[in-house]
Every structure is written in C-alpha cells, then in structure tokens.
Amino acid sequence: MEVLNAQAPVSNEEIERSIRKKFHKALFSRFTRAINTYELVQEGDKIAVCISGGKDSMLMAKLFQELARHHKFPFELVFLVMDPGYTKANREMIEYNAALMQVPITVFESPIFDTVDVVKGSPCYLCARMRRGYLYSQAKALGCNKIALGHHYDDVIETILMGMLYGGQVQTMMPKLHSTNFEGMELIRPMYLIREEDVIRWRDYNHLTFLRCACHFTETCSDIRADGSSASKRQEIKALIRELKKVNPFVEGNIFSSVENVNLSTIIAYKQDGQVHHFLDSYDEKAKKEAP
C-alpha cells in the first residue's frame, strides 16, 4: 500500500474542481484529445471503466464522469473493479476511495493472485493476460461493448523501448484494439496522451492515497536496486529514460513519434496480418522503376 501524505484527502467536489480548473489542460484536455484523435468513444457505447485501485484508473473514472457531463452524444459507463485476491486492507482502500470520489463501482472476484503466485520468475505477463480475460468476460456479461484501461503516455513509450531492448521488435500499446477472443468487444486507452507526472501531481494536490500493484511479486521487487537493475523490466526502462532525458530533454516525445513516423522503405522486414515482408522482396523491382 502506498502512503504518501498523512493529510486528509479533499472532498469529491474539490477533486472534480481540480480536474476542471488546475489540471484541465494537463489531464482533461489530453483525455478528450485522445478520445477524438483515436475515435475511442461512439454514441451508444457501454464502456466498462476498469479500476484497479491505482492512481491512473481512479483518475480515469473521474475523467469519464466529467466527459459524460459534457459530451454531445449519450453513452453508458460501468465502473468495474476486479478483486484478484487483494488483502482486506487493499480491498477496503479501493472501496473507500470510490466512495470518497463518488464512483459507483461494480466489484467481482477472481483467483488470479493465487494462480500467478506459483509462477517462477516474473508473473506479470501472465497476470496481465488473465486480468484482461476476466475483465472482458465480466464486461460482456454486463452488456458492455468496450473496456477502458488506464495506461498513459509513459506506459506507451516504455513499452516501445521494452519491445526493442528485451523483445527484439518494434511495437507499442495501441490506443484501441478489437478483442480476438470476445466477439464485439473492444479495448480502449483514453489516457494515452496523459503524462504520469501530471497524474502524480493531481493525486498529491488532492492528498489522495491509492494502491500500487498489490500482488506479492511487485511488493518485493518493484524498486530499482543499487546497481540499477530491477526484477521489473519496466522499472529498468523508467530509469533508462530518466538517464536519456539528461542528455536529450525531448527523448520521450521522440520515442513516441518513432512509431508514428515509420518509413517502411527503410525497414529490413516487417509483419502484417501474420505475413513477413522483407525488403529484398521488391528490392530489384524498385531499382528498375527508379532507373532512368
């Protein structure tokens, strides 16, 4: 559990006012920009806003409430909380924050923590896949056609680097995805353009305390060690980006832009719809076309 400030949190009215006023540009404007840019919300949608209890998903719930008040067309929201095996204290913290922030949560339980506890090494990938499956299933049962996850801009650029350095591939979190296992369901990431530092500023300004990932693995392994390594590859990437920023303050924006400005004519190979395309496939043909 993350304890940041002993001062009591402010009221829901003040929390909402901070989103409309002080953090409007950094949070709500970027939230709506992502929704408009990537066409994440349509009329008649019923969206399961997935809440883990952390700062990002709780803020996302408040941003969706604000959006619903001012949007030009109707859509429905379900604030969905999955309890994968939280301790009593962690479950109570989620319920307390939801009541404080007037977010009407729907809670269901799953056995995920018990399942991944026996996995050797890092269970994070398996945990994430299982979480998504349970969320899709519950959301569909509630009549939703979309689930919204609270991944932000920093998650996106970290994923790009993780894929390159640890996975040997160029990829990132997409702003939206059609589910391959749950027909008619879609995943959206409306916090795609919001910076984590602004989420933290909003949290601390309102004296709020949220959960970190509350599984046994991250409770013991999420911090950076003295030698700069970490059991969490994402934490290592965060540290790497901080170091790169010391040399180039624009490095984060450049990482993000790198997956928007891909020039396929300068790529050795790429995959599309499961098929591999290699530059040699059309190398000689292109030379003939360019010949005088």
C-alpha positions as CSV (number, residue, x, y, z in Angstrom):
1,M,0.0,0.0,0.0
2,E,1.3,3.4,-0.9
3,V,1.2,6.0,1.9
4,L,2.2,9.4,0.6
5,N,0.7,12.1,2.7
6,A,-0.8,12.0,6.2
7,Q,-3.1,14.9,5.4
8,A,-6.7,14.0,4.9
9,P,-7.9,14.0,1.2
10,V,-10.1,16.7,0.0
11,S,-13.8,16.3,-0.9
12,N,-15.2,15.0,-4.2
13,E,-16.3,18.5,-5.1
14,E,-12.7,19.7,-4.8
15,I,-11.3,16.8,-6.7
16,E,-13.7,17.4,-9.6
17,R,-12.9,21.2,-9.4
18,S,-9.2,20.4,-9.7
19,I,-9.9,18.4,-12.9
20,R,-11.9,21.3,-14.4
21,K,-9.6,24.1,-13.3
22,K,-6.0,23.5,-12.2
23,F,-5.4,20.3,-14.2
24,H,-7.8,20.9,-17.1
25,K,-5.1,21.3,-19.7
26,A,-2.8,18.5,-18.5
27,L,-5.5,15.9,-17.8
28,F,-9.0,16.5,-19.2
29,S,-7.8,18.2,-22.4
30,R,-5.4,15.4,-23.2
31,F,-8.1,12.8,-22.3
32,T,-10.5,14.3,-24.8
33,R,-7.8,14.8,-27.4
34,A,-7.0,11.0,-27.3
35,I,-10.7,10.2,-27.5
36,N,-11.2,12.4,-30.5
37,T,-7.9,11.6,-32.2
38,Y,-8.3,7.8,-32.0
39,E,-12.1,7.7,-32.1
40,L,-12.4,5.8,-28.8
41,V,-16.0,6.6,-27.8
42,Q,-19.1,6.5,-30.1
43,E,-22.7,7.1,-29.5
44,G,-24.5,4.3,-27.8
45,D,-21.3,2.7,-26.3
46,K,-21.5,1.0,-23.0
47,I,-18.0,1.2,-21.5
48,A,-16.6,-0.8,-18.6
49,V,-14.1,1.6,-17.0
50,C,-11.7,-0.9,-15.4
51,I,-10.5,0.2,-12.0
52,S,-7.5,-1.5,-10.3
53,G,-7.4,0.9,-7.4
54,G,-4.3,2.7,-8.5
55,K,-3.9,6.4,-9.3
56,D,-4.3,6.0,-13.1
57,S,-7.5,4.0,-13.2
58,M,-9.2,6.1,-10.4
59,L,-8.4,9.3,-12.3
60,M,-9.7,7.7,-15.5
61,A,-13.0,7.1,-13.7
62,K,-13.3,10.8,-12.8
63,L,-12.3,11.9,-16.3
64,F,-15.0,9.7,-17.8
65,Q,-17.6,11.1,-15.3
66,E,-16.6,14.6,-16.5
67,L,-16.8,13.6,-20.1
68,A,-20.3,12.2,-19.7
69,R,-21.5,15.5,-18.3
70,H,-20.4,17.5,-21.3
71,H,-20.3,15.1,-24.3
72,K,-22.5,15.8,-27.3
73,F,-23.9,12.2,-27.5
74,P,-25.0,9.7,-25.0
75,F,-23.0,6.7,-23.8
76,E,-23.1,4.5,-20.7
77,L,-20.4,3.8,-18.1
78,V,-19.9,0.9,-15.8
79,F,-17.1,1.3,-13.2
80,L,-15.7,-2.2,-13.0
81,V,-13.4,-3.4,-10.2
82,M,-11.9,-6.9,-10.2
83,D,-10.6,-8.2,-6.9
84,P,-7.9,-10.7,-8.0
85,G,-7.1,-11.6,-4.4
86,Y,-6.5,-8.3,-2.6
87,T,-5.8,-8.2,1.1
88,K,-8.7,-6.9,3.2
89,A,-6.8,-3.6,3.7
90,N,-6.3,-3.1,-0.1
91,R,-9.9,-4.0,-0.9
92,E,-11.1,-1.5,1.7
93,M,-8.9,1.2,0.3
94,I,-10.4,0.8,-3.1
95,E,-13.9,0.9,-1.7
96,Y,-13.0,4.0,0.5
97,N,-11.6,5.9,-2.5
98,A,-14.6,5.0,-4.7
99,A,-17.0,6.3,-2.0
100,L,-14.9,9.4,-1.5
101,M,-14.8,10.2,-5.2
102,Q,-18.4,9.2,-5.8
103,V,-17.6,6.5,-8.3
104,P,-20.3,3.8,-8.2
105,I,-18.2,0.7,-8.6
106,T,-19.3,-2.8,-9.5
107,V,-16.9,-5.4,-7.9
108,F,-16.3,-9.0,-8.9
109,E,-13.7,-11.5,-7.7
110,S,-11.2,-13.7,-9.5
111,P,-8.4,-16.2,-8.4
112,I,-5.6,-14.5,-10.3
113,F,-3.2,-13.8,-7.5
114,D,-3.4,-17.4,-6.2
115,T,-2.8,-18.6,-9.7
116,V,0.3,-16.5,-10.6
117,D,1.8,-16.8,-7.1
118,V,3.2,-20.2,-8.0
119,V,4.7,-19.0,-11.3
120,K,8.6,-18.9,-11.3
121,G,10.3,-15.7,-12.3
122,S,8.2,-12.7,-13.3
123,P,4.4,-13.5,-13.4
124,C,3.4,-10.0,-14.7
125,Y,2.8,-11.0,-18.3
126,L,0.5,-13.9,-17.3
127,C,-1.2,-11.8,-14.7
128,A,-2.0,-9.1,-17.3
129,R,-3.4,-11.6,-19.8
130,M,-5.6,-13.2,-17.1
131,R,-6.8,-9.9,-15.9
132,R,-7.8,-8.8,-19.3
133,G,-9.7,-12.1,-20.0
134,Y,-11.7,-11.8,-16.8
135,L,-12.4,-8.1,-17.4
136,Y,-13.6,-8.8,-21.0
137,S,-15.8,-11.7,-19.8
138,Q,-17.4,-9.7,-16.9
139,A,-17.9,-6.6,-19.1
140,K,-19.6,-8.5,-21.8
141,A,-21.9,-10.2,-19.3
142,L,-22.9,-6.7,-18.2
143,G,-23.8,-5.7,-21.7
144,C,-20.7,-3.6,-22.4
145,N,-19.0,-3.4,-25.8
146,K,-15.8,-1.8,-24.6
147,I,-13.4,-2.0,-21.7
148,A,-11.2,1.1,-20.9
149,L,-7.8,0.6,-19.3
150,G,-5.8,3.4,-17.6
151,H,-2.5,3.1,-19.5
152,H,-0.9,6.5,-20.0
153,Y,1.7,8.1,-22.3
154,D,4.6,6.9,-20.2
155,D,3.4,3.4,-20.4
156,V,3.3,3.7,-24.1
157,I,6.9,4.9,-24.6
158,E,8.2,2.4,-22.0
159,T,6.5,-0.4,-24.0
160,I,8.2,0.8,-27.2
161,L,11.7,0.5,-25.5
162,M,10.9,-2.7,-23.8
163,G,9.9,-4.3,-27.1
164,M,13.1,-3.1,-28.8
165,L,15.6,-3.9,-26.0
166,Y,14.1,-7.0,-24.5
167,G,11.8,-8.4,-27.2
168,G,13.7,-7.6,-30.4
169,Q,10.7,-6.0,-32.0
170,V,9.2,-2.6,-32.7
171,Q,5.7,-2.4,-31.3
172,T,3.7,-0.4,-28.7
173,M,0.4,-0.3,-26.8
174,M,-2.3,0.7,-29.3
175,P,-4.9,3.3,-28.4
176,K,-7.6,0.7,-29.2
177,L,-7.8,-2.9,-30.1
178,H,-10.6,-5.3,-31.2
179,S,-10.7,-8.4,-29.0
180,T,-9.7,-11.6,-30.7
181,N,-11.4,-13.8,-28.1
182,F,-14.6,-11.8,-27.2
183,E,-16.6,-11.0,-30.3
184,G,-17.9,-7.5,-30.4
185,M,-15.6,-6.3,-27.6
186,E,-13.0,-3.6,-27.9
187,L,-10.3,-2.3,-25.6
188,I,-9.6,1.5,-25.5
189,R,-6.9,3.5,-23.7
190,P,-8.3,7.1,-23.3
191,M,-5.3,8.2,-21.1
192,Y,-3.0,7.6,-24.0
193,L,-1.7,11.2,-24.1
194,I,-1.6,11.9,-20.4
195,R,1.8,12.1,-18.7
196,E,2.3,10.1,-15.5
197,E,3.9,13.1,-13.7
198,D,0.6,15.0,-14.2
199,V,-1.3,12.2,-12.7
200,I,1.0,12.2,-9.7
201,R,0.7,16.0,-9.3
202,W,-3.1,15.7,-9.3
203,R,-3.0,12.9,-6.8
204,D,-0.7,14.8,-4.4
205,Y,-2.6,18.1,-4.8
206,N,-5.8,16.4,-3.6
207,H,-3.9,14.4,-0.8
208,L,-5.1,11.1,-2.2
209,T,-3.6,7.7,-1.5
210,F,-4.1,4.8,-4.0
211,L,-2.9,1.3,-4.4
212,R,0.2,0.3,-6.3
213,C,0.0,-3.2,-7.9
214,A,-0.8,-5.2,-4.7
215,C,0.5,-8.6,-5.7
216,H,3.2,-10.3,-3.7
217,F,5.7,-10.1,-6.6
218,T,5.7,-6.3,-7.0
219,E,5.5,-5.6,-3.3
220,T,9.0,-7.1,-3.0
221,C,10.6,-6.5,-6.5
222,S,9.4,-3.2,-8.0
223,D,12.2,-0.9,-6.7
224,I,15.4,-0.2,-8.5
225,R,18.4,-1.9,-6.9
226,A,21.7,-0.1,-6.1
227,D,23.3,-1.5,-9.3
228,G,20.5,0.0,-11.4
229,S,18.8,-3.4,-12.1
230,S,15.3,-4.5,-11.1
231,A,13.2,-7.6,-11.2
232,S,10.7,-5.4,-13.1
233,K,11.9,-4.6,-16.6
234,R,9.5,-1.7,-16.7
235,Q,11.3,-0.1,-13.7
236,E,14.6,-0.5,-15.5
237,I,13.2,1.2,-18.6
238,K,11.9,4.1,-16.5
239,A,15.4,4.5,-15.1
240,L,16.9,4.4,-18.5
241,I,14.5,7.1,-19.9
242,R,15.4,9.3,-16.9
243,E,19.1,9.0,-17.8
244,L,18.4,9.6,-21.5
245,K,16.5,12.8,-20.6
246,K,19.6,14.2,-19.0
247,V,21.2,14.2,-22.4
248,N,18.2,14.9,-24.6
249,P,15.1,16.5,-22.9
250,F,13.0,15.7,-26.0
251,V,13.7,11.9,-25.8
252,E,10.2,10.9,-24.6
253,G,8.5,12.7,-27.4
254,N,10.9,11.3,-29.9
255,I,10.3,7.7,-28.7
256,F,6.5,8.2,-29.1
257,S,6.9,9.8,-32.5
258,S,9.1,6.9,-33.7
259,V,6.1,4.7,-34.0
260,E,4.0,7.4,-35.8
261,N,6.7,8.0,-38.4
262,V,7.7,4.6,-39.5
263,N,9.2,4.6,-43.1
264,L,8.7,1.0,-44.4
265,S,11.2,1.7,-47.2
266,T,13.9,1.9,-44.6
267,I,12.8,-1.3,-42.7
268,I,14.6,-4.6,-43.3
269,A,11.5,-6.6,-42.6
270,Y,8.0,-6.2,-41.1
271,K,5.0,-8.3,-40.3
272,Q,1.4,-7.5,-41.5
273,D,-1.5,-9.8,-40.8
274,G,0.9,-12.6,-39.9
275,Q,2.8,-12.3,-43.1
276,V,6.5,-11.3,-43.2
277,H,7.5,-8.7,-45.7
278,H,11.3,-8.4,-46.5
279,F,13.0,-5.5,-48.3
280,L,14.6,-8.0,-50.7
281,D,11.1,-9.0,-51.9
282,S,10.9,-5.8,-54.0
283,Y,14.5,-4.6,-54.0
284,D,15.4,-5.2,-57.6
285,E,11.9,-4.2,-58.8
286,K,12.2,-0.8,-57.2
287,A,15.6,-0.3,-58.7
288,K,14.2,-0.9,-62.2
289,K,11.4,1.5,-61.7
290,E,13.8,4.2,-60.5
291,A,16.2,3.6,-63.3
292,P,16.3,6.4,-66.0
